[in-house]
Amino acid sequence: MAQIRAPSERTCTDCGRSERWDRADRHWKVDGEEGDVFCVHAWDVTGSFTTVEK
């Protein structure tokens, strides 16, 4: 049976900001540089990541 999963990290393709999912707090947290505060972040969560795991 296939499993649906969510990404645990993401990176903005415009400013380079990286974030990781915090399971305890249930929200994204900055992981390293904050990037550009005025950036409308374009998250690269599709790339090689697939939501369905067989």
PyMOL Python script that loads the backbone (N, CA, C, O; Angstrom):
from pymol import cmd

cmd.read_pdbstr("""\
ATOM      1  N   MET A   1       0.843  -1.184   0.000  1.00  0.00           N
ATOM      2  CA  MET A   1       0.000   0.000   0.000  1.00  0.00           C
ATOM      3  C   MET A   1       0.890   1.249   0.000  1.00  0.00           C
ATOM      4  O   MET A   1       1.928   1.277   0.661  1.00  0.00           O
ATOM      5  N   ALA A   2       0.489   2.247  -0.721  1.00  0.00           N
ATOM      6  CA  ALA A   2       1.250   3.500  -0.815  1.00  0.00           C
ATOM      7  C   ALA A   2       1.058   4.347   0.439  1.00  0.00           C
ATOM      8  O   ALA A   2      -0.011   4.342   1.048  1.00  0.00           O
ATOM      9  N   GLN A   3       2.100   5.069   0.812  1.00  0.00           N
ATOM     10  CA  GLN A   3       2.072   5.982   1.951  1.00  0.00           C
ATOM     11  C   GLN A   3       2.181   7.412   1.435  1.00  0.00           C
ATOM     12  O   GLN A   3       2.971   7.690   0.533  1.00  0.00           O
ATOM     13  N   ILE A   4       1.392   8.318   2.003  1.00  0.00           N
ATOM     14  CA  ILE A   4       1.494   9.741   1.673  1.00  0.00           C
ATOM     15  C   ILE A   4       2.405  10.386   2.715  1.00  0.00           C
ATOM     16  O   ILE A   4       2.236  10.161   3.914  1.00  0.00           O
ATOM     17  N   ARG A   5       3.354  11.174   2.266  1.00  0.00           N
ATOM     18  CA  ARG A   5       4.272  11.836   3.200  1.00  0.00           C
ATOM     19  C   ARG A   5       4.438  13.305   2.829  1.00  0.00           C
ATOM     20  O   ARG A   5       4.177  13.703   1.694  1.00  0.00           O
ATOM     21  N   ALA A   6       4.867  14.090   3.783  1.00  0.00           N
ATOM     22  CA  ALA A   6       5.087  15.527   3.594  1.00  0.00           C
ATOM     23  C   ALA A   6       6.589  15.811   3.651  1.00  0.00           C
ATOM     24  O   ALA A   6       7.338  15.045   4.257  1.00  0.00           O
ATOM     25  N   PRO A   7       7.036  16.907   3.025  1.00  0.00           N
ATOM     26  CA  PRO A   7       8.462  17.248   3.093  1.00  0.00           C
ATOM     27  C   PRO A   7       8.849  17.661   4.511  1.00  0.00           C
ATOM     28  O   PRO A   7       8.021  18.192   5.250  1.00  0.00           O
ATOM     29  N   SER A   8      10.106  17.419   4.894  1.00  0.00           N
ATOM     30  CA  SER A   8      10.582  17.810   6.219  1.00  0.00           C
ATOM     31  C   SER A   8      11.537  18.994   6.137  1.00  0.00           C
ATOM     32  O   SER A   8      11.921  19.560   7.161  1.00  0.00           O
ATOM     33  N   GLU A   9      11.918  19.365   4.922  1.00  0.00           N
ATOM     34  CA  GLU A   9      12.770  20.542   4.730  1.00  0.00           C
ATOM     35  C   GLU A   9      12.427  21.176   3.392  1.00  0.00           C
ATOM     36  O   GLU A   9      11.898  20.523   2.492  1.00  0.00           O
ATOM     37  N   ARG A  10      12.741  22.474   3.281  1.00  0.00           N
ATOM     38  CA  ARG A  10      12.479  23.198   2.039  1.00  0.00           C
ATOM     39  C   ARG A  10      13.456  24.349   1.911  1.00  0.00           C
ATOM     40  O   ARG A  10      13.944  24.874   2.912  1.00  0.00           O
ATOM     41  N   THR A  11      13.739  24.741   0.676  1.00  0.00           N
ATOM     42  CA  THR A  11      14.673  25.826   0.399  1.00  0.00           C
ATOM     43  C   THR A  11      14.064  26.745  -0.644  1.00  0.00           C
ATOM     44  O   THR A  11      13.532  26.281  -1.653  1.00  0.00           O
ATOM     45  N   CYS A  12      14.142  28.056  -0.403  1.00  0.00           N
ATOM     46  CA  CYS A  12      13.635  29.039  -1.353  1.00  0.00           C
ATOM     47  C   CYS A  12      14.582  29.092  -2.550  1.00  0.00           C
ATOM     48  O   CYS A  12      15.794  29.240  -2.388  1.00  0.00           O
ATOM     49  N   THR A  13      14.019  28.971  -3.747  1.00  0.00           N
ATOM     50  CA  THR A  13      14.847  29.001  -4.955  1.00  0.00           C
ATOM     51  C   THR A  13      15.301  30.414  -5.315  1.00  0.00           C
ATOM     52  O   THR A  13      16.193  30.582  -6.146  1.00  0.00           O
ATOM     53  N   ASP A  14      14.694  31.433  -4.698  1.00  0.00           N
ATOM     54  CA  ASP A  14      15.058  32.826  -4.998  1.00  0.00           C
ATOM     55  C   ASP A  14      16.133  33.375  -4.059  1.00  0.00           C
ATOM     56  O   ASP A  14      17.129  33.929  -4.524  1.00  0.00           O
ATOM     57  N   CYS A  15      15.944  33.229  -2.732  1.00  0.00           N
ATOM     58  CA  CYS A  15      16.888  33.849  -1.788  1.00  0.00           C
ATOM     59  C   CYS A  15      17.741  32.843  -1.009  1.00  0.00           C
ATOM     60  O   CYS A  15      18.667  33.241  -0.303  1.00  0.00           O
ATOM     61  N   GLY A  16      17.442  31.549  -1.129  1.00  0.00           N
ATOM     62  CA  GLY A  16      18.264  30.534  -0.478  1.00  0.00           C
ATOM     63  C   GLY A  16      17.876  30.192   0.952  1.00  0.00           C
ATOM     64  O   GLY A  16      18.531  29.361   1.580  1.00  0.00           O
ATOM     65  N   ARG A  17      16.823  30.814   1.483  1.00  0.00           N
ATOM     66  CA  ARG A  17      16.381  30.525   2.853  1.00  0.00           C
ATOM     67  C   ARG A  17      16.027  29.040   2.973  1.00  0.00           C
ATOM     68  O   ARG A  17      15.309  28.496   2.134  1.00  0.00           O
ATOM     69  N   SER A  18      16.539  28.391   4.029  1.00  0.00           N
ATOM     70  CA  SER A  18      16.230  26.985   4.282  1.00  0.00           C
ATOM     71  C   SER A  18      15.402  26.876   5.551  1.00  0.00           C
ATOM     72  O   SER A  18      15.662  27.569   6.534  1.00  0.00           O
ATOM     73  N   GLU A  19      14.412  26.007   5.525  1.00  0.00           N
ATOM     74  CA  GLU A  19      13.572  25.767   6.695  1.00  0.00           C
ATOM     75  C   GLU A  19      13.383  24.269   6.874  1.00  0.00           C
ATOM     76  O   GLU A  19      13.472  23.500   5.917  1.00  0.00           O
ATOM     77  N   ARG A  20      13.123  23.869   8.106  1.00  0.00           N
ATOM     78  CA  ARG A  20      12.833  22.472   8.408  1.00  0.00           C
ATOM     79  C   ARG A  20      11.548  22.405   9.218  1.00  0.00           C
ATOM     80  O   ARG A  20      11.225  23.338   9.953  1.00  0.00           O
ATOM     81  N   TRP A  21      10.819  21.313   9.088  1.00  0.00           N
ATOM     82  CA  TRP A  21       9.564  21.125   9.799  1.00  0.00           C
ATOM     83  C   TRP A  21       9.862  20.644  11.213  1.00  0.00           C
ATOM     84  O   TRP A  21      10.577  19.660  11.400  1.00  0.00           O
ATOM     85  N   ASP A  22       9.311  21.340  12.211  1.00  0.00           N
ATOM     86  CA  ASP A  22       9.470  20.956  13.610  1.00  0.00           C
ATOM     87  C   ASP A  22       8.209  20.204  14.040  1.00  0.00           C
ATOM     88  O   ASP A  22       7.144  20.804  14.188  1.00  0.00           O
ATOM     89  N   ARG A  23       8.332  18.904  14.236  1.00  0.00           N
ATOM     90  CA  ARG A  23       7.160  18.091  14.599  1.00  0.00           C
ATOM     91  C   ARG A  23       6.574  18.481  15.946  1.00  0.00           C
ATOM     92  O   ARG A  23       5.355  18.463  16.119  1.00  0.00           O
ATOM     93  N   ALA A  24       7.424  18.832  16.902  1.00  0.00           N
ATOM     94  CA  ALA A  24       6.943  19.187  18.239  1.00  0.00           C
ATOM     95  C   ALA A  24       6.113  20.471  18.215  1.00  0.00           C
ATOM     96  O   ALA A  24       5.041  20.529  18.819  1.00  0.00           O
ATOM     97  N   ASP A  25       6.604  21.498  17.519  1.00  0.00           N
ATOM     98  CA  ASP A  25       5.903  22.789  17.458  1.00  0.00           C
ATOM     99  C   ASP A  25       4.900  22.860  16.307  1.00  0.00           C
ATOM    100  O   ASP A  25       4.058  23.758  16.268  1.00  0.00           O
ATOM    101  N   ARG A  26       4.991  21.915  15.372  1.00  0.00           N
ATOM    102  CA  ARG A  26       4.084  21.816  14.225  1.00  0.00           C
ATOM    103  C   ARG A  26       4.099  23.048  13.316  1.00  0.00           C
ATOM    104  O   ARG A  26       3.053  23.532  12.884  1.00  0.00           O
ATOM    105  N   HIS A  27       5.315  23.545  13.033  1.00  0.00           N
ATOM    106  CA  HIS A  27       5.476  24.628  12.056  1.00  0.00           C
ATOM    107  C   HIS A  27       6.902  24.619  11.522  1.00  0.00           C
ATOM    108  O   HIS A  27       7.783  23.950  12.062  1.00  0.00           O
ATOM    109  N   TRP A  28       7.112  25.383  10.440  1.00  0.00           N
ATOM    110  CA  TRP A  28       8.426  25.477   9.814  1.00  0.00           C
ATOM    111  C   TRP A  28       9.325  26.384  10.639  1.00  0.00           C
ATOM    112  O   TRP A  28       8.866  27.400  11.162  1.00  0.00           O
ATOM    113  N   LYS A  29      10.625  26.024  10.766  1.00  0.00           N
ATOM    114  CA  LYS A  29      11.616  26.842  11.470  1.00  0.00           C
ATOM    115  C   LYS A  29      12.794  27.104  10.542  1.00  0.00           C
ATOM    116  O   LYS A  29      13.189  26.244   9.755  1.00  0.00           O
ATOM    117  N   VAL A  30      13.347  28.308  10.649  1.00  0.00           N
ATOM    118  CA  VAL A  30      14.510  28.685   9.838  1.00  0.00           C
ATOM    119  C   VAL A  30      15.684  27.796  10.227  1.00  0.00           C
ATOM    120  O   VAL A  30      15.954  27.582  11.409  1.00  0.00           O
ATOM    121  N   ASP A  31      16.368  27.289   9.227  1.00  0.00           N
ATOM    122  CA  ASP A  31      17.507  26.408   9.432  1.00  0.00           C
ATOM    123  C   ASP A  31      18.731  27.064   8.803  1.00  0.00           C
ATOM    124  O   ASP A  31      19.096  26.745   7.672  1.00  0.00           O
ATOM    125  N   GLY A  32      19.361  27.971   9.526  1.00  0.00           N
ATOM    126  CA  GLY A  32      20.532  28.673   8.997  1.00  0.00           C
ATOM    127  C   GLY A  32      20.214  30.125   8.692  1.00  0.00           C
ATOM    128  O   GLY A  32      19.605  30.817   9.508  1.00  0.00           O
ATOM    129  N   GLU A  33      20.630  30.596   7.505  1.00  0.00           N
ATOM    130  CA  GLU A  33      20.414  31.985   7.102  1.00  0.00           C
ATOM    131  C   GLU A  33      18.930  32.287   6.916  1.00  0.00           C
ATOM    132  O   GLU A  33      18.171  31.445   6.436  1.00  0.00           O
ATOM    133  N   GLU A  34      18.525  33.495   7.299  1.00  0.00           N
ATOM    134  CA  GLU A  34      17.121  33.878   7.191  1.00  0.00           C
ATOM    135  C   GLU A  34      16.701  34.257   5.780  1.00  0.00           C
ATOM    136  O   GLU A  34      15.507  34.311   5.488  1.00  0.00           O
ATOM    137  N   GLY A  35      17.653  34.518   4.906  1.00  0.00           N
ATOM    138  CA  GLY A  35      17.308  34.905   3.537  1.00  0.00           C
ATOM    139  C   GLY A  35      16.834  36.348   3.481  1.00  0.00           C
ATOM    140  O   GLY A  35      17.091  37.125   4.400  1.00  0.00           O
ATOM    141  N   ASP A  36      16.154  36.704   2.424  1.00  0.00           N
ATOM    142  CA  ASP A  36      15.653  38.059   2.199  1.00  0.00           C
ATOM    143  C   ASP A  36      14.264  38.207   2.820  1.00  0.00           C
ATOM    144  O   ASP A  36      13.338  37.485   2.449  1.00  0.00           O
ATOM    145  N   VAL A  37      14.116  39.142   3.765  1.00  0.00           N
ATOM    146  CA  VAL A  37      12.825  39.310   4.455  1.00  0.00           C
ATOM    147  C   VAL A  37      11.725  39.782   3.518  1.00  0.00           C
ATOM    148  O   VAL A  37      10.546  39.604   3.824  1.00  0.00           O
ATOM    149  N   PHE A  38      12.080  40.382   2.379  1.00  0.00           N
ATOM    150  CA  PHE A  38      11.077  40.867   1.432  1.00  0.00           C
ATOM    151  C   PHE A  38      10.796  39.862   0.304  1.00  0.00           C
ATOM    152  O   PHE A  38      10.016  40.150  -0.603  1.00  0.00           O
ATOM    153  N   CYS A  39      11.421  38.705   0.362  1.00  0.00           N
ATOM    154  CA  CYS A  39      11.233  37.680  -0.666  1.00  0.00           C
ATOM    155  C   CYS A  39       9.860  37.014  -0.502  1.00  0.00           C
ATOM    156  O   CYS A  39       9.441  36.697   0.611  1.00  0.00           O
ATOM    157  N   VAL A  40       9.177  36.810  -1.619  1.00  0.00           N
ATOM    158  CA  VAL A  40       7.954  36.006  -1.621  1.00  0.00           C
ATOM    159  C   VAL A  40       8.441  34.596  -1.961  1.00  0.00           C
ATOM    160  O   VAL A  40       8.462  34.199  -3.126  1.00  0.00           O
ATOM    161  N   HIS A  41       8.830  33.853  -0.937  1.00  0.00           N
ATOM    162  CA  HIS A  41       9.557  32.593  -1.090  1.00  0.00           C
ATOM    163  C   HIS A  41       8.926  31.630  -2.090  1.00  0.00           C
ATOM    164  O   HIS A  41       7.724  31.365  -2.062  1.00  0.00           O
ATOM    165  N   ALA A  42       9.773  31.120  -2.967  1.00  0.00           N
ATOM    166  CA  ALA A  42       9.389  30.095  -3.942  1.00  0.00           C
ATOM    167  C   ALA A  42      10.056  28.803  -3.476  1.00  0.00           C
ATOM    168  O   ALA A  42      11.226  28.565  -3.774  1.00  0.00           O
ATOM    169  N   TRP A  43       9.318  27.976  -2.752  1.00  0.00           N
ATOM    170  CA  TRP A  43       9.881  26.778  -2.140  1.00  0.00           C
ATOM    171  C   TRP A  43      10.080  25.670  -3.156  1.00  0.00           C
ATOM    172  O   TRP A  43       9.183  25.348  -3.935  1.00  0.00           O
ATOM    173  N   ASP A  44      11.270  25.096  -3.134  1.00  0.00           N
ATOM    174  CA  ASP A  44      11.585  23.963  -4.007  1.00  0.00           C
ATOM    175  C   ASP A  44      11.238  22.677  -3.256  1.00  0.00           C
ATOM    176  O   ASP A  44      12.118  21.988  -2.742  1.00  0.00           O
ATOM    177  N   VAL A  45       9.957  22.372  -3.203  1.00  0.00           N
ATOM    178  CA  VAL A  45       9.531  21.155  -2.502  1.00  0.00           C
ATOM    179  C   VAL A  45       9.144  20.052  -3.476  1.00  0.00           C
ATOM    180  O   VAL A  45       8.815  18.943  -3.055  1.00  0.00           O
ATOM    181  N   THR A  46       9.179  20.340  -4.756  1.00  0.00           N
ATOM    182  CA  THR A  46       8.807  19.310  -5.719  1.00  0.00           C
ATOM    183  C   THR A  46      10.027  18.617  -6.298  1.00  0.00           C
ATOM    184  O   THR A  46      10.040  17.388  -6.362  1.00  0.00           O
ATOM    185  N   GLY A  47      11.023  19.322  -6.710  1.00  0.00           N
ATOM    186  CA  GLY A  47      12.265  18.751  -7.237  1.00  0.00           C
ATOM    187  C   GLY A  47      12.264  17.240  -7.344  1.00  0.00           C
ATOM    188  O   GLY A  47      11.536  16.686  -8.167  1.00  0.00           O
ATOM    189  N   SER A  48      13.068  16.551  -6.528  1.00  0.00           N
ATOM    190  CA  SER A  48      13.129  15.090  -6.553  1.00  0.00           C
ATOM    191  C   SER A  48      12.233  14.472  -5.487  1.00  0.00           C
ATOM    192  O   SER A  48      12.145  13.248  -5.387  1.00  0.00           O
ATOM    193  N   PHE A  49      11.569  15.303  -4.691  1.00  0.00           N
ATOM    194  CA  PHE A  49      10.690  14.810  -3.624  1.00  0.00           C
ATOM    195  C   PHE A  49       9.368  14.311  -4.196  1.00  0.00           C
ATOM    196  O   PHE A  49       8.752  14.986  -5.020  1.00  0.00           O
ATOM    197  N   THR A  50       8.940  13.149  -3.768  1.00  0.00           N
ATOM    198  CA  THR A  50       7.633  12.630  -4.174  1.00  0.00           C
ATOM    199  C   THR A  50       6.780  12.406  -2.932  1.00  0.00           C
ATOM    200  O   THR A  50       7.266  11.890  -1.926  1.00  0.00           O
ATOM    201  N   THR A  51       5.526  12.788  -3.003  1.00  0.00           N
ATOM    202  CA  THR A  51       4.644  12.673  -1.837  1.00  0.00           C
ATOM    203  C   THR A  51       4.123  11.257  -1.621  1.00  0.00           C
ATOM    204  O   THR A  51       3.705  10.910  -0.517  1.00  0.00           O
ATOM    205  N   VAL A  52       4.148  10.443  -2.665  1.00  0.00           N
ATOM    206  CA  VAL A  52       3.668   9.064  -2.533  1.00  0.00           C
ATOM    207  C   VAL A  52       4.867   8.133  -2.472  1.00  0.00           C
ATOM    208  O   VAL A  52       5.704   8.115  -3.375  1.00  0.00           O
ATOM    209  N   GLU A  53       4.938   7.357  -1.389  1.00  0.00           N
ATOM    210  CA  GLU A  53       6.023   6.402  -1.206  1.00  0.00           C
ATOM    211  C   GLU A  53       5.442   4.999  -1.292  1.00  0.00           C
ATOM    212  O   GLU A  53       4.492   4.673  -0.580  1.00  0.00           O
ATOM    213  N   LYS A  54       6.000   4.179  -2.149  1.00  0.00           N
ATOM    214  CA  LYS A  54       5.471   2.815  -2.329  1.00  0.00           C
ATOM    215  C   LYS A  54       6.108   1.836  -1.389  1.00  0.00           C
ATOM    216  O   LYS A  54       5.774   0.651  -1.413  1.00  0.00           O
TER     217      LYS A  54
END
""", "prot")
cmd.dss("prot")
cmd.show_as("cartoon", "prot")
cmd.util.cbc("prot")
cmd.orient("prot")
